[in-house]
Amino acid sequence: MEQDNKRDNNHIPFNEDNYTHNIRKNNERKLDRRGFMKTLVGAAGIFAVSTLPWGTLAAKELTGLKNKSYQPLKITDINALQVGDAVEFSYPGEHDSALLIRLGENEYKAYQNACTHLKCPVFWSKEKDEMVCPCHHGIFDARTGIPTAGPPKRPLPEILLSKEQGAIYAIGVKRYET
Amino acid sequence: MKRSYLGVALLCAVFFCNIFFTQKAVNAYYFEHYRMVIIYACCNLLLFPLAVWIYIRERDVQ
């Protein structure tokens, strides 16, 4: 290739009169050493840019921008709630109905009880030990919130609880992972 | 002219590191090790100027 260039450059004007001296492109697709290095530098740039979104997402997680803060809310006194019973409340807003279930002596679970199928309110069925949506018979596992039967496919959003001075408080809504 | 393939070898190493760091960053993200993600992403970012420097050095020698 180098020799080709030299020959052309040494004969100006070229000793052809048909102006077709530049149609020979035998080597145009040849990847020489420098071209290869340029490609690798470009690849390094692309890799650098491609990790930026991951970095920003991670930074977002670290700075806690994605975690919303919620006002704590007293749901009920522990004495007022027997094991196996449930109480309805609304959290975080007054229209976000939710359900607190006392599953064991020290086991409490709370979910926003709008069914993930068509938003019907889900009820706690003590006899069957599961949460039931009456509209289309969706069944949710009370321990995890995961649907076990019926049309709903996504779990119920869980509410974080804390126990203070003989009462149960709602302190937040678990981030929803689909 | 005597060619040096040192630059090619170094850039290949840089390329390998790029693949390595990208893979590690994505993995760390899914395992929620967010600090590691940022470290790997920074490594990847730093590799680009390094690659440019290797290329320019090689070019100017010729």
gemmi code that builds the backbone of each chain (N, CA, C; Angstrom):
import gemmi

chains = {
    "A": [
        ("MET", (0.853, -1.196, 0.000), (0.000, 0.000, 0.000), (0.883, 1.238, 0.000)),
        ("GLU", (1.943, 1.169, 0.774), (2.819, 2.319, 0.835), (3.484, 2.563, -0.518)),
        ("GLN", (3.807, 1.453, -1.143), (4.454, 1.591, -2.449), (3.489, 2.150, -3.482)),
        ("ASP", (2.260, 1.737, -3.411), (1.246, 2.267, -4.336), (1.195, 3.782, -4.242)),
        ("ASN", (1.120, 4.258, -2.999), (1.028, 5.699, -2.784), (2.234, 6.418, -3.379)),
        ("LYS", (3.375, 5.823, -3.163), (4.596, 6.471, -3.622), (4.585, 6.610, -5.142)),
        ("ARG", (4.157, 5.525, -5.788), (4.154, 5.545, -7.249), (3.218, 6.634, -7.765)),
        ("ASP", (2.055, 6.733, -7.155), (1.104, 7.733, -7.631), (1.628, 9.145, -7.392)),
        ("ASN", (2.183, 9.326, -6.217), (2.606, 10.668, -5.873), (3.799, 11.134, -6.710)),
        ("ASN", (4.549, 10.172, -7.184), (5.706, 10.579, -7.967), (5.375, 10.877, -9.431)),
        ("HIS", (4.166, 10.609, -9.825), (3.771, 10.890, -11.206), (2.583, 11.821, -11.229)),
        ("ILE", (2.842, 13.066, -11.026), (1.761, 14.045, -11.087), (2.029, 14.965, -12.272)),
        ("PRO", (1.192, 15.095, -13.210), (-0.067, 14.360, -13.374), (0.173, 12.901, -13.737)),
        ("PHE", (-0.770, 12.066, -13.399), (-0.618, 10.645, -13.661), (-0.553, 10.420, -15.163)),
        ("ASN", (0.173, 9.418, -15.518), (0.319, 9.207, -16.951), (-0.820, 8.379, -17.548)),
        ("GLU", (-2.010, 8.602, -17.042), (-3.200, 8.069, -17.700), (-4.038, 9.289, -18.015)),
        ("ASP", (-4.784, 9.246, -19.057), (-5.606, 10.419, -19.353), (-7.090, 10.136, -19.174)),
        ("ASN", (-7.403, 9.030, -18.542), (-8.838, 8.726, -18.389), (-9.358, 8.966, -16.965)),
        ("TYR", (-8.518, 9.517, -16.124), (-8.925, 9.872, -14.754), (-9.509, 8.686, -14.004)),
        ("THR", (-9.062, 7.531, -14.286), (-9.552, 6.383, -13.523), (-8.472, 5.812, -12.619)),
        ("HIS", (-7.453, 6.621, -12.375), (-6.382, 6.105, -11.542), (-6.833, 5.840, -10.112)),
        ("ASN", (-7.958, 6.435, -9.697), (-8.355, 6.280, -8.296), (-9.450, 5.235, -8.112)),
        ("ILE", (-9.718, 4.409, -9.109), (-10.759, 3.412, -8.889), (-10.190, 2.116, -8.344)),
        ("ARG", (-8.877, 2.034, -8.250), (-8.309, 0.815, -7.668), (-8.319, 0.952, -6.161)),
        ("LYS", (-9.127, 0.154, -5.555), (-9.226, 0.253, -4.094), (-9.044, -1.121, -3.463)),
        ("ASN", (-8.033, -1.780, -3.927), (-7.826, -3.146, -3.438), (-7.677, -3.223, -1.930)),
        ("ASN", (-7.061, -2.184, -1.359), (-6.716, -2.268, 0.044), (-7.645, -1.474, 0.952)),
        ("GLU", (-8.765, -1.035, 0.404), (-9.556, -0.101, 1.194), (-10.146, -0.762, 2.438)),
        ("ARG", (-10.299, -2.053, 2.432), (-10.876, -2.704, 3.610), (-9.805, -3.311, 4.496)),
        ("LYS", (-8.599, -3.079, 4.171), (-7.540, -3.693, 4.963), (-7.398, -2.949, 6.287)),
        ("LEU", (-7.382, -3.708, 7.367), (-7.231, -3.098, 8.682), (-5.757, -3.159, 9.044)),
        ("ASP", (-5.095, -2.040, 8.901), (-3.665, -2.051, 9.220), (-3.468, -1.825, 10.713)),
        ("ARG", (-2.213, -1.750, 11.107), (-1.918, -1.682, 12.532), (-2.522, -0.435, 13.163)),
        ("ARG", (-2.323, 0.701, 12.480), (-2.811, 1.935, 13.081), (-4.348, 1.964, 13.111)),
        ("GLY", (-4.943, 1.436, 12.035), (-6.406, 1.380, 12.021), (-6.939, 0.528, 13.160)),
        ("PHE", (-6.240, -0.559, 13.405), (-6.647, -1.435, 14.505), (-6.555, -0.708, 15.842)),
        ("MET", (-5.459, 0.070, 16.012), (-5.306, 0.806, 17.263), (-6.387, 1.864, 17.420)),
        ("LYS", (-6.706, 2.520, 16.318), (-7.786, 3.523, 16.382), (-9.096, 2.856, 16.797)),
        ("THR", (-9.352, 1.680, 16.228), (-10.572, 0.961, 16.579), (-10.621, 0.665, 18.069)),
        ("LEU", (-9.480, 0.239, 18.609), (-9.458, -0.100, 20.031), (-9.664, 1.138, 20.893)),
        ("VAL", (-9.094, 2.275, 20.477), (-9.309, 3.510, 21.241), (-10.793, 3.879, 21.213)),
        ("GLY", (-11.401, 3.741, 20.022), (-12.843, 4.017, 19.917), (-13.643, 3.088, 20.802)),
        ("ALA", (-13.236, 1.816, 20.820), (-13.948, 0.848, 21.664), (-13.834, 1.236, 23.126)),
        ("ALA", (-12.630, 1.694, 23.527), (-12.448, 2.111, 24.924), (-13.413, 3.249, 25.248)),
        ("GLY", (-13.562, 4.193, 24.301), (-14.502, 5.294, 24.514), (-15.919, 4.800, 24.676)),
        ("ILE", (-16.306, 3.866, 23.814), (-17.676, 3.348, 23.887), (-17.906, 2.622, 25.205)),
        ("PHE", (-16.911, 1.841, 25.627), (-17.052, 1.142, 26.909), (-17.184, 2.144, 28.050)),
        ("ALA", (-16.355, 3.213, 27.997), (-16.417, 4.223, 29.059), (-17.816, 4.832, 29.127)),
        ("VAL", (-18.363, 5.190, 27.973), (-19.693, 5.802, 27.962), (-20.751, 4.792, 28.409)),
        ("SER", (-20.559, 3.530, 28.019), (-21.608, 2.551, 28.301), (-21.718, 2.223, 29.784)),
        ("THR", (-20.648, 2.452, 30.560), (-20.785, 2.183, 31.995), (-21.353, 3.380, 32.746)),
        ("LEU", (-21.452, 4.535, 32.072), (-21.967, 5.732, 32.758), (-23.369, 5.522, 33.337)),
        ("PRO", (-24.331, 4.969, 32.571), (-25.662, 4.791, 33.157), (-25.644, 3.924, 34.408)),
        ("TRP", (-24.837, 2.864, 34.406), (-24.760, 2.011, 35.601), (-24.221, 2.819, 36.764)),
        ("GLY", (-23.199, 3.630, 36.496), (-22.625, 4.461, 37.544), (-23.640, 5.428, 38.113)),
        ("THR", (-24.408, 6.072, 37.224), (-25.396, 7.039, 37.724), (-26.483, 6.336, 38.526)),
        ("LEU", (-26.927, 5.167, 38.041), (-27.957, 4.441, 38.794), (-27.435, 4.065, 40.178)),
        ("ALA", (-26.182, 3.610, 40.219), (-25.603, 3.228, 41.504), (-25.478, 4.439, 42.417)),
        ("ALA", (-25.047, 5.573, 41.838), (-24.919, 6.794, 42.642), (-26.276, 7.208, 43.199)),
        ("LYS", (-27.302, 7.059, 42.377), (-28.659, 7.383, 42.810), (-29.057, 6.524, 44.003)),
        ("GLU", (-28.735, 5.228, 43.901), (-29.069, 4.325, 45.005), (-28.309, 4.719, 46.268)),
        ("LEU", (-27.037, 5.061, 46.095), (-26.208, 5.375, 47.255), (-26.675, 6.643, 47.941)),
        ("THR", (-27.060, 7.647, 47.145), (-27.467, 8.905, 47.753), (-28.897, 8.833, 48.276)),
        ("GLY", (-29.576, 7.702, 48.014), (-30.915, 7.526, 48.583), (-31.981, 8.379, 47.952)),
        ("LEU", (-31.756, 8.793, 46.692), (-32.762, 9.637, 46.045), (-34.040, 8.858, 45.753)),
        ("LYS", (-33.867, 7.545, 45.621), (-35.035, 6.746, 45.239), (-35.895, 6.363, 46.430)),
        ("ASN", (-35.340, 6.487, 47.643), (-36.110, 6.111, 48.823), (-36.985, 7.277, 49.263)),
        ("LYS", (-38.265, 7.079, 49.171), (-39.163, 8.133, 49.635), (-39.242, 8.060, 51.150)),
        ("SER", (-39.541, 9.192, 51.753), (-39.710, 9.176, 53.200), (-41.199, 9.250, 53.522)),
        ("TYR", (-41.586, 8.517, 54.542), (-42.990, 8.466, 54.924), (-43.137, 8.866, 56.377)),
        ("GLN", (-44.263, 9.479, 56.671), (-44.564, 9.805, 58.069), (-44.943, 8.527, 58.786)),
        ("PRO", (-44.403, 8.304, 59.989), (-44.865, 7.145, 60.750), (-46.323, 7.315, 61.171)),
        ("LEU", (-47.021, 6.200, 61.234), (-48.446, 6.256, 61.581), (-48.758, 5.120, 62.540)),
        ("LYS", (-49.434, 5.450, 63.628), (-49.820, 4.401, 64.574), (-51.006, 3.634, 63.999)),
        ("ILE", (-50.885, 2.326, 63.924), (-51.967, 1.526, 63.348), (-52.901, 1.050, 64.454)),
        ("THR", (-52.320, 0.334, 65.415), (-53.168, -0.224, 66.465), (-52.327, -0.586, 67.671)),
        ("ASP", (-52.978, -0.773, 68.811), (-52.290, -1.300, 69.983), (-52.178, -2.805, 69.844)),
        ("ILE", (-51.097, -3.340, 70.387), (-50.893, -4.795, 70.275), (-51.997, -5.544, 71.022)),
        ("ASN", (-52.445, -5.006, 72.149), (-53.490, -5.681, 72.931), (-54.783, -5.812, 72.152)),
        ("ALA", (-55.041, -4.880, 71.271), (-56.312, -4.864, 70.554), (-56.335, -5.829, 69.384)),
        ("LEU", (-55.195, -6.445, 69.105), (-55.129, -7.301, 67.920), (-54.720, -8.709, 68.338)),
        ("GLN", (-55.656, -9.654, 68.211), (-55.359, -11.045, 68.562), (-54.529, -11.702, 67.460)),
        ("VAL", (-53.817, -12.767, 67.834), (-53.069, -13.526, 66.835), (-54.056, -14.106, 65.822)),
        ("GLY", (-53.764, -13.934, 64.544), (-54.645, -14.439, 63.496), (-55.666, -13.418, 63.044)),
        ("ASP", (-55.669, -12.255, 63.676), (-56.614, -11.228, 63.257), (-55.926, -10.194, 62.375)),
        ("ALA", (-56.768, -9.388, 61.747), (-56.232, -8.351, 60.875), (-56.971, -7.056, 61.139)),
        ("VAL", (-56.309, -5.958, 60.848), (-56.971, -4.672, 60.994), (-56.684, -3.838, 59.743)),
        ("GLU", (-57.697, -3.098, 59.348), (-57.526, -2.262, 58.159), (-57.090, -0.874, 58.558)),
        ("PHE", (-56.269, -0.294, 57.759), (-55.887, 1.106, 57.980), (-55.560, 1.689, 56.620)),
        ("SER", (-55.140, 2.932, 56.590), (-54.744, 3.487, 55.295), (-53.392, 4.165, 55.444)),
        ("TYR", (-52.526, 3.847, 54.511), (-51.149, 4.331, 54.587), (-50.527, 4.236, 53.211)),
        ("PRO", (-49.737, 5.201, 52.758), (-49.404, 6.471, 53.414), (-50.492, 7.532, 53.268)),
        ("GLY", (-51.280, 7.488, 52.223), (-52.332, 8.484, 52.079), (-53.634, 7.960, 52.641)),
        ("GLU", (-54.634, 8.822, 52.747), (-55.878, 8.354, 53.356), (-56.676, 7.463, 52.407)),
        ("HIS", (-56.308, 7.440, 51.134), (-57.028, 6.578, 50.197), (-56.254, 5.318, 49.845)),
        ("ASP", (-55.084, 5.138, 50.450), (-54.301, 3.931, 50.196), (-54.611, 2.917, 51.280)),
        ("SER", (-55.648, 2.143, 51.054), (-56.062, 1.235, 52.119), (-55.047, 0.116, 52.280)),
        ("ALA", (-54.892, -0.316, 53.506), (-53.872, -1.307, 53.820), (-54.389, -2.240, 54.899)),
        ("LEU", (-53.667, -3.350, 55.070), (-54.129, -4.408, 55.948), (-52.968, -4.864, 56.818)),
        ("LEU", (-53.196, -4.846, 58.134), (-52.176, -5.368, 59.057), (-52.663, -6.700, 59.585)),
        ("ILE", (-51.818, -7.722, 59.481), (-52.183, -9.067, 59.924), (-51.220, -9.491, 61.015)),
        ("ARG", (-51.780, -10.003, 62.109), (-50.910, -10.569, 63.150), (-50.857, -12.073, 62.911)),
        ("LEU", (-49.742, -12.519, 62.379), (-49.628, -13.927, 61.985), (-49.193, -14.804, 63.149)),
        ("GLY", (-48.404, -14.242, 64.037), (-47.954, -15.015, 65.189), (-47.839, -14.103, 66.383)),
        ("GLU", (-47.331, -14.653, 67.473), (-47.210, -13.848, 68.691), (-46.394, -12.586, 68.427)),
        ("ASN", (-45.328, -12.759, 67.616), (-44.462, -11.612, 67.330), (-44.259, -11.407, 65.841)),
        ("GLU", (-45.242, -11.867, 65.077), (-45.091, -11.804, 63.625), (-46.209, -10.948, 63.044)),
        ("TYR", (-45.806, -9.797, 62.511), (-46.792, -8.893, 61.925), (-46.427, -8.655, 60.467)),
        ("LYS", (-47.453, -8.555, 59.647), (-47.213, -8.220, 58.240), (-48.276, -7.216, 57.819)),
        ("ALA", (-47.872, -6.259, 57.019), (-48.849, -5.288, 56.521), (-48.635, -5.082, 55.034)),
        ("TYR", (-49.724, -5.013, 54.308), (-49.651, -4.802, 52.861), (-50.666, -3.766, 52.463)),
        ("GLN", (-50.357, -3.041, 51.405), (-51.396, -2.225, 50.788), (-52.334, -3.202, 50.110)),
        ("ASN", (-53.608, -3.163, 50.478), (-54.441, -4.294, 50.104), (-55.263, -4.069, 48.848)),
        ("ALA", (-54.838, -3.146, 47.995), (-55.479, -3.065, 46.684), (-54.900, -4.203, 45.831)),
        ("CYS", (-55.781, -5.070, 45.368), (-55.341, -6.229, 44.592), (-54.557, -5.751, 43.367)),
        ("THR", (-53.475, -6.443, 43.081), (-52.639, -6.013, 41.954), (-53.242, -6.400, 40.611)),
        ("HIS", (-54.430, -6.973, 40.652), (-55.108, -7.282, 39.393), (-55.960, -6.097, 38.966)),
        ("LEU", (-57.043, -5.815, 39.725), (-57.910, -4.690, 39.354), (-58.259, -3.815, 40.556)),
        ("LYS", (-57.392, -3.800, 41.555), (-57.510, -2.852, 42.672), (-58.692, -3.108, 43.603)),
        ("CYS", (-59.297, -4.286, 43.591), (-60.307, -4.592, 44.599), (-59.612, -4.727, 45.947)),
        ("PRO", (-60.288, -4.416, 47.039), (-59.658, -4.601, 48.344), (-59.522, -6.080, 48.687)),
        ("VAL", (-58.337, -6.433, 49.150), (-58.038, -7.823, 49.506), (-58.351, -8.023, 50.981)),
        ("PHE", (-58.932, -9.173, 51.324), (-59.284, -9.453, 52.715), (-58.431, -10.571, 53.266)),
        ("TRP", (-58.314, -10.550, 54.587), (-57.565, -11.602, 55.280), (-58.531, -12.713, 55.656)),
        ("SER", (-58.252, -13.908, 55.200), (-59.092, -15.043, 55.541), (-58.370, -15.865, 56.599)),
        ("LYS", (-58.884, -15.762, 57.841), (-58.205, -16.425, 58.952), (-58.279, -17.939, 58.808)),
        ("GLU", (-59.427, -18.437, 58.306), (-59.627, -19.885, 58.212), (-58.661, -20.504, 57.212)),
        ("LYS", (-58.491, -19.819, 56.063), (-57.644, -20.397, 55.015), (-56.188, -19.955, 55.136)),
        ("ASP", (-55.938, -19.038, 56.067), (-54.575, -18.557, 56.283), (-53.995, -17.943, 55.013)),
        ("GLU", (-54.789, -17.117, 54.352), (-54.300, -16.462, 53.143), (-55.117, -15.194, 52.903)),
        ("MET", (-54.642, -14.358, 51.989), (-55.379, -13.147, 51.664), (-56.152, -13.377, 50.369)),
        ("VAL", (-57.424, -12.985, 50.403), (-58.305, -13.307, 49.291), (-58.845, -12.031, 48.680)),
        ("CYS", (-58.814, -11.967, 47.361), (-59.475, -10.882, 46.658), (-60.821, -11.407, 46.175)),
        ("PRO", (-61.919, -10.822, 46.632), (-63.226, -11.400, 46.321), (-63.649, -11.219, 44.860)),
        ("CYS", (-63.065, -10.256, 44.160), (-63.551, -9.959, 42.808), (-63.324, -11.126, 41.849)),
        ("HIS", (-62.102, -11.618, 41.780), (-61.799, -12.694, 40.816), (-61.058, -13.830, 41.481)),
        ("HIS", (-61.184, -13.910, 42.793), (-60.567, -14.987, 43.555), (-59.055, -15.038, 43.406)),
        ("GLY", (-58.466, -13.880, 43.547), (-57.005, -13.863, 43.631), (-56.607, -14.205, 45.056)),
        ("ILE", (-55.581, -15.020, 45.203), (-55.123, -15.432, 46.525), (-53.683, -14.952, 46.721)),
        ("PHE", (-53.421, -14.365, 47.876), (-52.060, -13.918, 48.181), (-51.561, -14.616, 49.431)),
        ("ASP", (-50.298, -14.942, 49.422), (-49.666, -15.500, 50.610), (-49.457, -14.372, 51.622)),
        ("ALA", (-49.934, -14.564, 52.833), (-49.869, -13.481, 53.820), (-48.457, -13.243, 54.331)),
        ("ARG", (-47.590, -14.246, 54.220), (-46.234, -14.078, 54.747), (-45.318, -13.318, 53.790)),
        ("THR", (-45.598, -13.413, 52.506), (-44.720, -12.760, 51.539), (-45.443, -11.736, 50.673)),
        ("GLY", (-46.757, -11.846, 50.594), (-47.500, -10.948, 49.708), (-47.524, -11.404, 48.264)),
        ("ILE", (-46.965, -12.584, 48.013), (-46.877, -13.080, 46.634), (-48.194, -13.746, 46.243)),
        ("PRO", (-48.701, -13.481, 45.045), (-49.943, -14.132, 44.624), (-49.717, -15.631, 44.405)),
        ("THR", (-50.639, -16.432, 44.920), (-50.483, -17.880, 44.774), (-51.536, -18.475, 43.846)),
        ("ALA", (-52.614, -17.742, 43.613), (-53.652, -18.265, 42.722), (-54.448, -17.097, 42.172)),
        ("GLY", (-55.145, -17.348, 41.070), (-56.021, -16.338, 40.502), (-55.313, -15.402, 39.558)),
        ("PRO", (-56.004, -14.364, 39.108), (-55.441, -13.486, 38.069), (-54.243, -12.625, 38.486)),
        ("PRO", (-54.120, -12.153, 39.735), (-52.995, -11.234, 39.990), (-51.643, -11.902, 39.795)),
        ("LYS", (-50.739, -11.148, 39.206), (-49.401, -11.676, 38.911), (-48.333, -11.025, 39.778)),
        ("ARG", (-48.614, -9.852, 40.322), (-47.578, -9.121, 41.076), (-47.891, -9.164, 42.566)),
        ("PRO", (-46.857, -9.134, 43.395), (-47.099, -9.170, 44.839), (-47.696, -7.866, 45.350)),
        ("LEU", (-48.305, -7.944, 46.523), (-48.825, -6.734, 47.167), (-47.660, -5.929, 47.735)),
        ("PRO", (-47.719, -4.593, 47.637), (-46.640, -3.770, 48.215), (-46.656, -3.876, 49.739)),
        ("GLU", (-45.503, -4.207, 50.288), (-45.427, -4.413, 51.725), (-45.184, -3.093, 52.458)),
        ("ILE", (-45.769, -2.990, 53.625), (-45.564, -1.801, 54.470), (-44.632, -2.175, 55.602)),
        ("LEU", (-43.642, -1.322, 55.830), (-42.662, -1.585, 56.891), (-43.264, -1.187, 58.234)),
        ("LEU", (-43.030, -2.034, 59.215), (-43.648, -1.833, 60.523), (-42.584, -1.680, 61.593)),
        ("SER", (-42.962, -1.015, 62.661), (-42.101, -1.028, 63.838), (-42.982, -1.107, 65.075)),
        ("LYS", (-42.432, -1.736, 66.102), (-43.201, -1.960, 67.325), (-42.638, -1.056, 68.402)),
        ("GLU", (-43.474, -0.163, 68.919), (-42.997, 0.748, 69.956), (-44.064, 0.914, 71.028)),
        ("GLN", (-43.671, 0.735, 72.254), (-44.532, 0.987, 73.408), (-45.905, 0.332, 73.252)),
        ("GLY", (-45.866, -0.952, 72.914), (-47.115, -1.702, 72.859), (-48.022, -1.331, 71.705)),
        ("ALA", (-47.479, -0.698, 70.716), (-48.304, -0.352, 69.559), (-47.524, -0.649, 68.279)),
        ("ILE", (-48.255, -0.814, 67.197), (-47.637, -1.084, 65.906), (-47.694, 0.190, 65.066)),
        ("TYR", (-46.550, 0.565, 64.529), (-46.485, 1.757, 63.694), (-46.103, 1.360, 62.273)),
        ("ALA", (-46.711, 2.043, 61.315), (-46.259, 1.910, 59.925), (-45.205, 2.980, 59.700)),
        ("ILE", (-44.031, 2.570, 59.189), (-42.958, 3.561, 59.027), (-42.541, 3.752, 57.579)),
        ("GLY", (-43.092, 2.965, 56.672), (-42.703, 3.166, 55.277), (-43.291, 2.094, 54.397)),
        ("VAL", (-43.157, 2.307, 53.104), (-43.602, 1.315, 52.135), (-42.361, 0.766, 51.450)),
        ("LYS", (-42.268, -0.554, 51.432), (-41.102, -1.199, 50.816), (-41.062, -0.838, 49.335)),
        ("ARG", (-39.837, -0.581, 48.866), (-39.720, -0.220, 47.446), (-40.223, -1.361, 46.588)),
        ("TYR", (-41.007, -1.021, 45.602), (-41.677, -2.063, 44.831), (-40.771, -2.548, 43.722)),
        ("GLU", (-40.468, -3.831, 43.759), (-39.657, -4.434, 42.701), (-40.557, -5.316, 41.870)),
        ("THR", (-40.640, -5.061, 40.617), (-41.479, -5.916, 39.777), (-40.660, -7.091, 39.275)),
    ],
    "B": [
        ("MET", (10.469, 0.198, 7.395), (10.386, 0.773, 8.729), (10.096, -0.305, 9.760)),
        ("LYS", (10.780, -0.191, 10.870), (10.553, -1.189, 11.927), (9.293, -0.814, 12.697)),
        ("ARG", (8.407, -1.752, 12.766), (7.154, -1.468, 13.468), (7.243, -1.975, 14.894)),
        ("SER", (6.579, -1.236, 15.789), (6.499, -1.701, 17.166), (5.060, -2.147, 17.421)),
        ("TYR", (4.920, -3.326, 17.942), (3.578, -3.817, 18.252), (3.253, -3.663, 19.729)),
        ("LEU", (4.087, -2.871, 20.419), (3.845, -2.652, 21.841), (2.497, -1.966, 22.058)),
        ("GLY", (2.234, -0.940, 21.234), (0.977, -0.202, 21.367), (-0.216, -1.104, 21.154)),
        ("VAL", (-0.117, -1.979, 20.152), (-1.221, -2.901, 19.872), (-1.460, -3.793, 21.078)),
        ("ALA", (-0.376, -4.304, 21.634), (-0.509, -5.196, 22.787), (-1.125, -4.447, 23.965)),
        ("LEU", (-0.630, -3.221, 24.203), (-1.163, -2.447, 25.334), (-2.638, -2.142, 25.139)),
        ("LEU", (-2.992, -1.779, 23.899), (-4.402, -1.452, 23.653), (-5.278, -2.689, 23.778)),
        ("CYS", (-4.733, -3.845, 23.394), (-5.488, -5.085, 23.592), (-5.729, -5.312, 25.080)),
        ("ALA", (-4.679, -5.018, 25.888), (-4.832, -5.160, 27.340), (-5.901, -4.205, 27.854)),
        ("VAL", (-5.875, -2.960, 27.338), (-6.883, -1.973, 27.737), (-8.278, -2.473, 27.376)),
        ("PHE", (-8.383, -3.032, 26.184), (-9.672, -3.554, 25.707), (-10.159, -4.670, 26.630)),
        ("PHE", (-9.237, -5.550, 27.002), (-9.601, -6.635, 27.909), (-10.108, -6.072, 29.241)),
        ("CYS", (-9.371, -5.062, 29.769), (-9.790, -4.440, 31.028), (-11.177, -3.811, 30.884)),
        ("ASN", (-11.426, -3.181, 29.716), (-12.742, -2.591, 29.464), (-13.836, -3.630, 29.629)),
        ("ILE", (-13.651, -4.767, 28.957), (-14.654, -5.830, 29.030), (-14.810, -6.288, 30.472)),
        ("PHE", (-13.679, -6.474, 31.133), (-13.677, -6.949, 32.517), (-14.437, -6.000, 33.429)),
        ("PHE", (-14.098, -4.700, 33.356), (-14.722, -3.721, 34.262), (-16.209, -3.575, 33.973)),
        ("THR", (-16.570, -3.589, 32.689), (-17.986, -3.451, 32.353), (-18.779, -4.611, 32.944)),
        ("GLN", (-18.248, -5.807, 32.722), (-18.912, -7.003, 33.239), (-19.041, -6.926, 34.753)),
        ("LYS", (-17.951, -6.518, 35.419), (-17.947, -6.441, 36.877), (-18.948, -5.398, 37.367)),
        ("ALA", (-18.994, -4.259, 36.659), (-19.897, -3.181, 37.087), (-21.347, -3.653, 37.014)),
        ("VAL", (-21.711, -4.284, 35.904), (-23.094, -4.731, 35.743), (-23.442, -5.777, 36.801)),
        ("ASN", (-22.496, -6.697, 37.027), (-22.736, -7.717, 38.050), (-22.916, -7.101, 39.425)),
        ("ALA", (-22.020, -6.174, 39.759), (-22.095, -5.548, 41.077), (-23.425, -4.821, 41.234)),
        ("TYR", (-23.916, -4.241, 40.132), (-25.201, -3.535, 40.230), (-26.312, -4.507, 40.616)),
        ("TYR", (-26.305, -5.673, 39.993), (-27.387, -6.612, 40.286), (-27.245, -7.225, 41.662)),
        ("PHE", (-26.013, -7.248, 42.193), (-25.840, -7.726, 43.559), (-25.915, -6.570, 44.552)),
        ("GLU", (-26.266, -5.384, 44.066), (-26.494, -4.195, 44.889), (-25.246, -3.738, 45.641)),
        ("HIS", (-24.069, -3.998, 45.062), (-22.844, -3.428, 45.618), (-22.572, -2.121, 44.876)),
        ("TYR", (-23.332, -1.095, 45.262), (-23.334, 0.119, 44.441), (-22.000, 0.839, 44.452)),
        ("ARG", (-21.275, 0.747, 45.588), (-19.978, 1.410, 45.639), (-19.022, 0.782, 44.618)),
        ("MET", (-19.067, -0.540, 44.520), (-18.208, -1.223, 43.548), (-18.577, -0.822, 42.123)),
        ("VAL", (-19.870, -0.632, 41.874), (-20.299, -0.230, 40.528), (-19.612, 1.068, 40.144)),
        ("ILE", (-19.621, 2.026, 41.081), (-19.034, 3.336, 40.785), (-17.539, 3.207, 40.569)),
        ("ILE", (-16.896, 2.366, 41.385), (-15.446, 2.181, 41.225), (-15.141, 1.606, 39.842)),
        ("TYR", (-15.887, 0.570, 39.446), (-15.631, -0.051, 38.146), (-15.935, 0.909, 37.002)),
        ("ALA", (-17.008, 1.690, 37.149), (-17.348, 2.652, 36.098), (-16.241, 3.695, 35.961)),
        ("CYS", (-15.689, 4.136, 37.086), (-14.591, 5.114, 37.041), (-13.368, 4.495, 36.364)),
        ("CYS", (-13.075, 3.229, 36.698), (-11.951, 2.542, 36.042), (-12.151, 2.556, 34.532)),
        ("ASN", (-13.363, 2.244, 34.108), (-13.653, 2.213, 32.679), (-13.464, 3.593, 32.056)),
        ("LEU", (-13.887, 4.612, 32.788), (-13.733, 5.977, 32.278), (-12.255, 6.329, 32.141)),
        ("LEU", (-11.461, 5.918, 33.144), (-10.043, 6.263, 33.123), (-9.304, 5.521, 32.014)),
        ("LEU", (-9.824, 4.364, 31.610), (-9.143, 3.593, 30.572), (-9.166, 4.316, 29.229)),
        ("PHE", (-10.188, 5.147, 29.003), (-10.271, 5.814, 27.700), (-9.123, 6.793, 27.476)),
        ("PRO", (-8.868, 7.745, 28.405), (-7.692, 8.616, 28.219), (-6.398, 7.823, 28.121)),
        ("LEU", (-6.317, 6.726, 28.869), (-5.123, 5.881, 28.792), (-4.955, 5.336, 27.372)),
        ("ALA", (-6.063, 4.863, 26.802), (-5.993, 4.313, 25.441), (-5.586, 5.396, 24.454)),
        ("VAL", (-6.161, 6.593, 24.600), (-5.807, 7.698, 23.710), (-4.327, 8.018, 23.842)),
        ("TRP", (-3.848, 8.024, 25.070), (-2.440, 8.334, 25.315), (-1.536, 7.291, 24.664)),
        ("ILE", (-1.899, 6.016, 24.804), (-1.086, 4.950, 24.193), (-1.052, 5.134, 22.679)),
        ("TYR", (-2.206, 5.454, 22.110), (-2.279, 5.612, 20.656), (-1.419, 6.791, 20.193)),
        ("ILE", (-1.556, 7.925, 20.881), (-0.823, 9.130, 20.464), (0.675, 8.906, 20.596)),
        ("ARG", (1.070, 8.259, 21.670), (2.484, 7.982, 21.882), (3.027, 7.138, 20.727)),
        ("GLU", (2.274, 6.121, 20.355), (2.695, 5.218, 19.286), (2.760, 5.960, 17.949)),
        ("ARG", (1.786, 6.850, 17.733), (1.715, 7.562, 16.461), (2.884, 8.538, 16.322)),
        ("ASP", (3.211, 9.215, 17.421), (4.232, 10.253, 17.334), (5.632, 9.683, 17.187)),
        ("VAL", (5.801, 8.420, 17.592), (7.106, 7.792, 17.442), (7.432, 7.618, 15.971)),
        ("GLN", (6.382, 7.330, 15.181), (6.616, 7.008, 13.773), (7.106, 8.215, 12.971)),
    ],
}
model = gemmi.Model(1)
for chain_id, residues in chains.items():
    chain = gemmi.Chain(chain_id)
    for i, (resn, *xyz) in enumerate(residues, 1):
        res = gemmi.Residue()
        res.name, res.seqid = resn, gemmi.SeqId(i, " ")
        for name, pos in zip(("N", "CA", "C"), xyz):
            atom = gemmi.Atom()
            atom.name, atom.element = name, gemmi.Element(name[0])
            atom.pos, atom.b_iso = gemmi.Position(*pos), 0.0
            res.add_atom(atom)
        chain.add_residue(res)
    model.add_chain(chain)
structure = gemmi.Structure()
structure.add_model(model)
structure.setup_entities()
